[in-house]
Amino acid sequence: MNMQYQRHSVYLKKYLAYLKKGIGQASLLGLCLAISAIAEPVINRDRSLTFAQTDQSITQLNNILAQAVFGDDQLTRYASAVNAIENKRLEIFRAAKNNSNWTTVANLAESQQTKVCDLAQPPEFLQDLCSQLRSFTEKEIHQRGFTNKEFNQITREQRQNPYLRGLIQAKQMELRKSK
């Protein structure tokens, strides 16, 4: 009996050692999970902060580049051309609205999701008005010292860069006030 007790005692000790080791590992795993549950939000917040700072730095860099690429004089000339073209567009729009077919043409353009001047077969009254607007736009762009390509490049860039768009809008307002 004593021998059996010793044998069981050895097994019991081994089992307890194994159990302790298992509990220790389970506790260590639990501790790691607890730490990660606490630390992960802190790390992610720092990551988010880093990404936000990076985005802000990129925006500032884009703003500086926009000013460097398009100088103050160029932006003033662009804003002046845009103002003149917009005024002419409004004038032509008022003239077009006076035509009895305007509503039909406007509805057609809207259904095709296009501008009235971009319709495949615009009515005769509109052909003349659109031609006037196109030739005025072309003349205004060149008169302000731009090629069509340069003017369109600034147009595309200001659509993508809110800072540049803001600079141009400020110039437009400044030009309107000075008149």
C-alpha positions, 0 to 999 in steps of 0.5 A: 500500500505504501508503494501504491501511495508513493506511485500515486504521489509521484503522479499527483506531483507530476499532475500538479506541476503540469497543472501549475504550468498550464495555469501559469500559461493560461494566466500569462495568455490572459494577462497578454490578452488583457494588456492588448485589450488596454493597449490596442486602443491607445496604439490605434489612437496614436496611429490615427493621430499619426495618419491625421498629422501625415494628411495635414502635412500633405495638405500643407505641402499641396498648398505650398506647391499650388502657390509655387506652381501657380504664381499670384499673377497667374491666379489673378489672371485666371480668376479674372478670366473665370469671372468674365466667362461666368458673366458671359455665361449668365448673359447667354443663359438669360437670353436662352431662357427668353426663347419659347423652346428653352424648357424643352431643351433644358429638360432634354439636356437634364435627361441626358445629363449634359449641358445644353451647349453639349447636346448632340443636336441643339436647336438653332437658337441655342447653336448661336448662343453656344457659339458666342459663349465658346468664342468668348471663352476662347478669346478671354482665355487667350487675352489673359495670357493662357493657352487652353491647356494651361487654363484647363490645367488650373481648372483641374487642379483647383477642383482637386485642391480645396486650398487652391480653389479657396485662393482663386475664389478669394481673388474672384471676390477681390476682383468683383469688389474692385469693379 
